[in-house]
Amino acid sequence: MSDYLYEQPVVKLNEKEKKAIVNRLKRIEGQVRGIQKMVEDDRYCIDILVQISAIQAALKKVGLSITERHMKHCVAHAVETGDGERAIEELIDVMKQFAK
């Protein structure tokens, strides 16, 4: 048994949502490979750092999108069923990790 409130999302991603997230992650994956090539090609440090910053921003955007969805579905459901405090604490804990 997991330490988390739910083993699965309360409402699974629909195909459109899933496709959008997977497409963003694939773009990020491509950016990471691009940085690897930049390092291999001895590119200028600032160029590499700019790309790293872009990847961090893209990952943050994906994370915020998933967080928003989690709040609207999983946390709202937990509040309705009496587990709201636990769900909120769980979300606060993960947001602290996200903010590091």
Buried (B, 14 or more C-beta within 10 A) or exposed (E): EEEEBBEEEBBEBEEEBEEBBEEBEEEBEEBBEBBEEBEEEEBEEEEBEEBBEBBEEBBEEBEEBBBEBBEEBBBBBBEEEEBBEEBBEBBEEBEEEEEE
